[in-house]
Structures are given as structure tokens and as C-alpha cells.
């Protein structure tokens, strides 16, 4: 029984393209002056971006982001006398403020790998509370972190 070649054509084309890209990458690694793949990338970039605008996707208008970059770290450290990693009370206050501003969900992309039990924050009406505990309590109260 003969295999139906028309069913194999897409797989053969995909395999040939992958093999060609691998060969070009290997040649580029062995000879850095051979940069045809990068030139093709640069040449087609504008065209690919223009093509992406032909197929607009729905965009959420109610998203926000808080970025902590190098300048933020320097500024917070200078103004408030902290060093990085910051005590959890700063994140707790941010969660509290975002909830007060109406945020329906809060996501944190930060590793909290060390505990700071020695750092405490003075909460009005409660006295001193450990920074980690305060952060955990604020996340629990917000209910959306």
C-alpha cells in the first residue's frame, strides 16, 4: 500500500525549514561574518510588524502595572533608608493601596525567599507587627493577591 504523499507534504516542508534554519545557525556560529539570518530578520521585521496590525486583537483597557526597576530601588532606598530586599511592609502597603484604588486582582512577580522577622512596622492601634506578618495579613484582607 502506497503512502498518501499529499498528507506528508506539510510535515516535509516543516522539516525542511527547521533543517535549513539549523544549518544557517550552525554556519553562523562557526563563521560570525555569515549573518544572513540576522539580515533576513532585520529586512522582514517592518513587514512582520505591519502585518500584525492587519489582524487587531481585543485589548484590555483596565490593566495597570507597577514596575520596580533600578531607579525605583535607588529612590526608595535613598528616601526611606531601606536596602534591597525591602521589608514586606512596603509590599503590604502597595497591596493595601491597590485594593483601595479598586484593583480586582494583584499579581506579584517577586521572589520572597528570605524572612525578615526582625523588621517590624508600627500599625496604628495595634503596635509593632512583624513586616512579614503584616504583608501576609494585608494579602489576606485584600483577597485578590
C-alpha positions as CSV (number, residue, x, y, z in Angstrom):
1,X,0.0,0.0,0.0
2,X,1.4,3.4,-1.1
3,X,1.5,6.2,1.5
4,X,-0.6,9.2,0.5
5,X,2.1,11.8,-0.2
6,X,-0.2,14.8,-0.1
7,X,-0.6,14.2,3.7
8,X,3.1,14.2,4.2
9,X,3.8,17.4,2.3
10,X,3.2,19.8,5.3
11,X,5.4,17.7,7.5
12,X,8.2,17.6,4.9
13,X,8.0,21.3,4.4
14,X,8.2,22.0,8.1
15,X,11.1,19.6,8.5
16,X,13.0,21.2,5.6
17,X,12.5,24.7,7.1
18,X,13.7,23.5,10.5
19,X,16.7,21.8,9.0
20,X,17.6,24.9,6.9
21,X,17.3,27.2,9.9
22,X,19.6,24.8,11.9
23,X,22.1,24.7,9.2
24,X,22.2,28.5,8.9
25,X,22.6,28.9,12.7
26,X,25.4,26.4,12.7
27,X,27.2,28.1,9.8
28,X,26.7,31.5,11.6
29,X,28.2,30.1,14.9
30,X,31.3,28.7,13.1
31,X,31.7,31.9,11.0
32,X,30.3,35.0,12.7
33,X,30.7,37.0,9.5
34,X,28.0,34.9,7.9
35,X,25.0,36.8,9.2
36,X,22.4,36.2,6.5
37,X,19.8,35.0,9.1
38,X,20.1,38.3,11.0
39,X,19.9,40.3,7.8
40,X,16.7,38.5,6.9
41,X,15.4,39.2,10.4
42,X,16.1,42.9,10.0
43,X,14.7,43.1,6.5
44,X,11.5,41.4,7.4
45,X,10.9,43.0,10.8
46,X,9.0,46.0,9.5
47,X,6.9,43.9,7.2
48,X,6.0,41.5,10.0
49,X,5.0,44.4,12.3
50,X,2.8,45.9,9.6
51,X,1.2,42.5,9.0
52,X,0.4,42.2,12.7
53,X,-1.6,45.4,12.6
54,X,-3.9,43.9,9.9
55,X,-5.2,41.4,12.5
56,X,-6.0,43.6,15.5
57,X,-6.7,41.8,18.8
58,X,-9.0,42.9,21.5
59,X,-7.1,45.0,24.1
60,X,-8.0,45.3,27.8
61,X,-8.3,48.9,28.8
62,X,-8.4,48.2,32.6
63,X,-4.9,46.9,33.2
64,X,-2.2,48.5,35.2
65,X,1.3,47.6,36.2
66,X,3.7,48.7,38.9
67,X,7.4,48.2,37.8
68,X,10.2,48.1,40.3
69,X,13.3,49.0,38.3
70,X,16.8,50.0,39.3
71,X,15.8,53.7,39.6
72,X,12.9,52.8,41.9
73,X,15.2,50.8,44.1
74,X,17.7,53.7,44.4
75,X,14.9,56.2,45.1
76,X,13.1,54.1,47.8
77,X,16.5,53.3,49.4
78,X,17.5,57.0,49.4
79,X,14.2,58.4,50.6
80,X,13.3,55.8,53.2
81,X,16.6,54.4,54.2
82,X,15.9,50.8,53.1
83,X,18.2,48.4,51.4
84,X,17.1,45.8,48.9
85,X,15.5,43.3,49.5
86,X,12.9,45.6,51.0
87,X,10.9,44.8,54.1
88,X,7.5,43.3,53.3
89,X,5.7,46.3,54.8
90,X,6.3,48.2,51.6
91,X,4.6,45.5,49.5
92,X,1.8,45.3,52.1
93,X,1.2,49.0,51.8
94,X,1.2,48.7,48.0
95,X,-1.3,45.8,48.1
96,X,-3.5,47.9,50.5
97,X,-3.3,50.9,48.2
98,X,-4.1,48.9,45.1
99,X,-7.1,47.4,46.8
100,X,-8.3,50.9,47.9
101,X,-7.9,52.0,44.3
102,X,-10.3,49.3,43.2
103,X,-7.9,46.7,41.8
104,X,-9.8,43.4,41.2
105,X,-6.6,41.3,41.1
106,X,-3.0,41.8,42.1
107,X,-0.1,39.7,41.0
108,X,3.5,39.9,42.3
109,X,6.4,38.6,40.3
110,X,8.9,38.8,43.1
111,X,10.8,36.0,45.0
112,X,10.3,36.4,48.7
113,X,12.9,33.9,49.6
114,X,14.2,35.3,52.9
115,X,12.2,36.1,56.0
116,X,12.6,39.4,57.8
117,X,11.3,38.6,61.2
118,X,13.5,41.3,62.8
119,X,11.8,44.1,60.9
120,X,8.6,45.3,62.4
121,X,6.1,48.0,61.5
122,X,4.2,50.2,63.9
123,X,0.5,49.8,63.0
124,X,-1.9,52.4,64.4
125,X,-4.0,50.8,67.1
126,X,-2.0,47.5,67.1
127,X,1.5,48.4,67.9
128,X,4.5,46.6,66.4
129,X,3.8,43.8,63.9
130,X,6.4,41.9,62.1
131,X,6.8,43.0,58.5
132,X,6.2,39.5,57.0
133,X,3.1,39.0,59.2
134,X,1.8,42.5,58.1
135,X,2.3,41.6,54.5
136,X,0.5,38.2,54.9
137,X,-2.4,39.9,56.7
138,X,-2.8,42.6,54.0
139,X,-2.8,40.0,51.2
140,X,-5.4,38.0,53.1
141,X,-7.6,41.1,53.7
142,X,-7.3,42.2,50.0
143,X,-8.4,38.7,48.9
144,X,-7.2,39.3,45.4
145,X,-3.5,38.8,45.5
